[in-house]
């Protein structure tokens, strides 16, 4: 049942008088529930509860945290069709997408549960002391990862489940030992409240401290600004626009105690068509990329917004086929009228640049449905016009006709940081383009061979991040179990009595975790 209230710890609260509604973009009508924006006092109370809960929760064993995470997954599944119905009504996305994203969300939670239950993720390292060493005795030093403190997570507009209330940021923070305050995305506040209810129920059922989780409603920037500025908040997770992520990064850096902001932001995900592959598979590749560009109405951070090839007959055929395939692909609904308006505005700005040619446009007359578009420019034009480098969030892509491999290398080298890069190659063709691969590696967080960038596998080897502005810190991933490293810091004990050390660092290794002992990896 949706109440429209905030969760301040485990209490539903609606002290404010500002309300808002969500919107059904498919039906082009407002949804029936009113949501009450959190007051400054409610937000302050949520942060205080989180700070108090942190000092309790950080002492909990991996097994107890794992029980909490698995219970959240179970409670989300128990929401059943109500969650799917609300999700679809707030996004315009189909039922299959909703169920797939729910599956990914519970998988992430259970993956982190397995991680913390086993325990080796703390990266315990022990260098035993030697009092007989001369001329200076050697201290006993032991190191492990410990949680940062309360984390603020901003819900993402395009993933109401997997990147929002109980998504990867929240799951990783809980696993690390950090309470979470979610600033729910106003476009899917109902979905957010249902998930928040599942988290609260799981927290109560597994004996978590009150304040381990709060869910804040707000339709403007004030709640986010207050949360990021509060000295009890120790880090921020964000998925969204460059403008939004950069604003949070600047705000956090100006605090008396600056804190990290782990933001995953814009990306146009360049695709390189090498000459032989283009010659041999131009029609096939065009069909594949038409599907990738229009998948989910282009509302993925890994949408292929830039395709590079060598100008000539083969690229001409690819471009023509790509345009025809996009024209044949049924148009679909965008997440919200605001996102649709932003898409149309950014698309118009791109195609109105000098020397930009429209190859194909699939016009839609339905409200909030995106008109899919493919454009093309020369390599020289792209190099000279940074406006063409900007992400157009939606089913849009630019094909750049390069005069040479050297020009292609120059374009890749001058690109802003990206989440992904893709190289399309025949047989061992790519082996002849080491310079191109090197330049791509310097600009992206993940490089794909003969595939499409859309789709992010949740696994330990995945990197979902990249050089700025793809993310604010390219050393970390926002997907997979290694994303837990964003919410911890290394901490050392020197000459500490064995009986007072955490179990992870005791001589006898009671948890039987993998550790580095005096420079040697000791397996569990």
SVG drawing of the C-alpha trace seen along z (x, -y; Angstrom):
<svg xmlns="http://www.w3.org/2000/svg" viewBox="-6 -26 77 48">
<polyline fill="none" stroke="black" stroke-width="0.4" points="0.0,0.0 1.4,-3.4 0.9,-6.1 2.9,-8.9 4.9,-9.4 8.6,-9.4 10.3,-6.7 12.3,-8.4 13.9,-5.3 11.1,-2.8 8.4,-5.5 6.2,-6.8 6.2,-10.6 4.5,-13.4 5.0,-16.7 5.4,-18.9 2.7,-20.6 4.4,-20.3 3.1,-17.4 3.7,-16.1 2.5,-13.2 4.2,-10.8 3.2,-10.5 2.1,-7.8 3.9,-8.6 2.2,-5.8 -1.3,-7.1 -0.1,-10.7 -1.9,-11.2 -0.9,-11.8 -0.9,-8.8 -3.4,-9.0 -1.0,-9.1 0.2,-12.3 3.7,-12.2 4.7,-14.6 8.0,-16.3 10.2,-15.8 10.8,-18.8 14.2,-19.9 13.4,-18.6 12.5,-15.1 15.7,-15.0 17.8,-16.0 16.1,-13.3 16.8,-10.7 20.5,-11.6 20.7,-11.5 19.1,-8.1 21.5,-6.9 24.5,-8.1 23.3,-6.4 22.5,-3.2 26.0,-3.2 27.7,-2.7 25.6,0.4 25.5,1.8 29.2,1.6 29.8,4.1 27.5,6.7 29.0,9.9 29.0,10.6 26.5,13.4 24.0,11.0 24.4,8.5 23.9,11.3 20.7,12.3 19.5,8.7 20.4,8.4 18.7,11.8 15.6,10.7 15.4,7.5 15.5,9.6 12.8,11.9 10.5,9.0 10.9,7.4 9.8,10.6 6.9,10.8 5.6,7.5 4.5,9.5 2.5,7.9 1.8,4.7 5.4,3.7 5.3,4.5 2.1,2.6 3.3,-0.6 6.7,-0.4 5.0,-0.3 2.6,-3.1 5.5,-5.4 7.9,-4.7 5.9,-3.7 8.3,-0.7 6.9,2.8 6.2,5.5 9.1,7.7 11.5,4.9 10.1,4.4 10.4,8.1 13.9,8.3 15.1,5.3 13.5,6.8 15.4,10.0 18.7,8.1 17.9,6.2 17.4,9.2 20.4,10.9 22.6,8.0 21.3,8.2 22.0,11.9 25.4,11.5 26.5,9.0 25.0,11.3 27.3,14.1 30.2,11.8 30.0,10.5 29.0,13.9 32.3,15.4 34.2,12.3 37.4,12.1 36.3,8.9 37.8,6.9 41.2,7.5 42.8,8.3 46.6,7.8 48.9,8.8 52.6,7.8 53.7,9.4 56.1,7.5 59.7,8.3 61.1,6.8 64.5,8.2 65.0,6.4 67.8,3.9 68.5,1.1 64.8,0.4 62.2,3.0 59.4,3.8 55.8,3.0 52.9,5.4 50.7,3.8 47.3,5.2 45.0,3.7 41.4,4.2 38.6,2.3 36.0,0.6 32.8,-1.2 32.7,-5.0 29.4,-5.8 25.9,-6.9 25.6,-7.0 23.1,-9.1 21.9,-7.3 20.1,-9.2 17.5,-7.2 18.1,-7.0 15.4,-8.0 16.0,-5.2 16.4,-2.3 13.7,-2.5 14.9,0.8 18.4,1.8 20.0,-1.7 17.6,-3.2 16.1,-2.4 17.5,1.1 19.8,1.0 23.5,1.6 24.6,-1.5 22.3,-0.7 23.1,3.1 26.8,2.4 26.6,-0.2 24.6,2.2 27.1,4.9 29.9,2.6 28.3,1.8 26.8,-1.6 23.3,-2.8 21.6,-4.3 19.4,-7.3 17.7,-7.2 16.7,-10.4 13.9,-8.8 13.5,-9.8 10.3,-11.9 9.5,-10.2 9.0,-6.8 8.2,-7.7 5.6,-5.0 7.9,-2.3 10.5,-3.7 8.0,-3.6 7.1,0.1 10.8,1.0 11.4,-1.1 8.6,0.8 10.3,4.1 13.7,2.8 12.1,1.7 10.2,5.0 13.5,6.9 15.4,4.6 12.8,5.2 12.7,8.9 16.4,9.4 17.1,7.1 18.7,4.2 18.9,0.8 16.3,-1.8 17.8,-4.3 19.7,-1.8 17.5,-3.0 15.3,-6.1 13.5,-7.0 13.1,-10.8 10.6,-12.2 11.4,-15.5 10.6,-16.9 13.3,-19.6 17.0,-20.0 16.6,-21.1 16.5,-17.7 19.5,-16.5 21.5,-19.6 20.6,-19.3 21.6,-15.6 24.9,-16.1 25.8,-19.0 25.1,-17.2 28.4,-16.5 27.1,-13.1 26.8,-11.9 30.1,-10.3 29.6,-9.6 27.2,-9.9 26.0,-7.6 24.4,-9.1 23.4,-7.9 22.2,-10.6 23.1,-13.6 26.5,-15.3 24.9,-18.5 23.4,-16.8 26.4,-14.7 28.8,-17.7 26.6,-19.8 26.7,-17.2 30.5,-16.8 31.0,-20.5 28.8,-20.7 30.5,-17.8 34.0,-19.2 33.1,-22.5 32.1,-21.0 34.3,-21.6 35.0,-17.8 34.8,-17.0 33.3,-13.6 33.5,-11.4 30.7,-11.5 30.6,-8.4 28.6,-9.6 27.9,-7.7 27.0,-10.3 27.1,-10.9 28.5,-8.6 28.1,-8.4 29.9,-5.0 31.9,-5.2 31.8,-2.2 34.6,-1.7 33.9,0.2 37.2,1.5 37.5,1.7 37.4,5.4 34.5,5.9 32.6,3.1 33.3,4.5 32.1,8.0 29.3,7.4 27.9,3.9 24.2,4.9 24.4,7.3 26.1,4.7 23.6,2.0 20.7,4.2 22.4,5.1 23.1,1.4 19.6,0.2 18.3,2.6 20.9,1.4 20.3,-2.3 16.5,-2.0 16.5,0.6 14.6,-0.7 13.9,-3.9 17.7,-4.6 17.4,-5.3 20.5,-3.4 23.7,-5.0 25.5,-2.6 23.5,-3.5 25.8,-3.6 25.6,-7.3 28.7,-7.5 29.7,-5.2 33.1,-5.7 34.0,-4.3 36.2,-5.0 34.3,-7.1 33.6,-5.2 31.1,-2.9 31.0,-0.3 30.2,-3.0 27.6,-4.5 25.8,-1.1 26.0,-0.7 24.6,-4.2 21.8,-3.7 20.9,-0.3 21.1,-1.6 18.7,-4.5 16.2,-2.1 16.3,0.3 15.7,-2.6 12.7,-3.7 11.3,-0.2 11.7,0.1 8.5,-0.8 8.8,-3.9 8.4,-3.6 7.5,-5.6 10.1,-7.6 10.2,-7.6 8.6,-11.0 7.5,-14.1 10.4,-16.0 12.8,-13.4 11.0,-13.5 11.4,-17.2 15.0,-17.1 15.6,-14.5 13.9,-16.6 15.8,-19.7 19.2,-18.0 18.5,-16.2 17.6,-19.4 20.7,-21.1 22.8,-18.3 21.2,-18.2 21.2,-21.9 25.0,-22.1 26.7,-23.1 27.5,-20.2 25.3,-17.7 23.2,-15.5 20.1,-13.7 20.1,-10.1 16.8,-8.8 14.1,-9.9 11.2,-7.8 8.7,-10.4 6.2,-9.6 2.9,-11.4 2.1,-9.8 2.6,-11.8 6.0,-11.1 7.1,-8.7 10.6,-9.4 11.3,-10.1 14.3,-8.0 17.0,-9.7 20.4,-8.8 22.7,-11.7 26.1,-11.8 29.1,-14.1 32.6,-14.1 35.5,-13.4 36.7,-17.0 33.3,-18.4 33.2,-16.2 36.7,-17.2 35.9,-20.9 32.6,-20.9 32.5,-19.8 28.7,-20.2 28.5,-16.9 30.3,-15.1 27.4,-15.6 25.1,-12.8 21.6,-12.8 19.7,-10.6 17.4,-8.7 17.3,-6.7 19.8,-8.9 23.2,-8.2 25.8,-10.0 27.9,-8.2 31.2,-9.9 32.8,-9.4 36.5,-9.5 39.0,-10.1 41.6,-7.8 42.5,-5.6 44.7,-8.5 41.7,-10.8 39.7,-8.1 42.5,-7.9 42.5,-11.7 38.7,-11.6 39.0,-8.9 41.9,-10.7 39.9,-13.9 36.7,-12.4 35.6,-13.0 35.7,-10.0 33.2,-7.2 31.7,-4.2 32.3,-1.9 34.1,-1.6 33.4,1.0 35.6,2.3 34.0,4.3 36.7,6.4 37.0,9.4 39.2,12.3 42.6,10.9 42.0,7.4 42.2,5.6 45.8,6.8 46.8,4.3 45.3,1.4 47.1,1.4 47.3,-2.4 43.6,-2.7 42.9,-0.2 45.4,-2.0 43.7,-5.3 40.3,-3.7 41.5,-2.1 42.6,-5.6 39.1,-6.9 36.8,-4.2 36.1,-1.9 35.1,1.2 36.1,2.2 33.8,4.5 34.9,6.7 32.3,7.5 29.3,6.7 27.0,3.9 27.5,1.8 23.9,2.0 23.6,4.5 25.8,4.5 26.5,8.0 26.4,8.0 29.6,9.9 32.9,9.4 34.8,8.6 32.5,5.8 33.7,2.2 30.8,-0.3 32.6,-3.6 35.3,-5.4 37.3,-8.6 35.4,-11.8 32.6,-12.6 31.6,-9.0 32.1,-8.8 33.7,-11.0 36.3,-8.4 37.5,-6.0 39.1,-3.7 35.7,-2.3 32.8,-0.4 29.1,-1.0 28.2,2.5 29.2,5.9 30.5,6.9 33.6,4.8 31.4,1.7 31.5,2.2 35.0,0.6 33.4,-2.8 31.9,-2.7 34.9,-1.6 38.3,-2.9 41.5,-1.1 42.3,-1.1 45.4,0.2 45.9,1.5 49.5,1.2 50.7,3.4 47.1,4.1 46.4,7.0 45.3,10.1 42.2,10.6 41.0,7.1 41.5,7.2 38.5,7.8 38.1,11.5 39.3,10.7 42.8,9.8 43.3,12.2 46.2,14.6 44.0,17.7 41.8,16.4 38.5,17.5 36.5,16.5 38.8,18.6 39.0,15.8 41.7,15.3 44.4,12.9 47.8,11.6 50.2,12.6 53.8,11.2 53.5,10.7 52.0,14.1 48.5,14.8 47.0,17.3 43.8,18.8 40.8,19.6"/>
</svg>
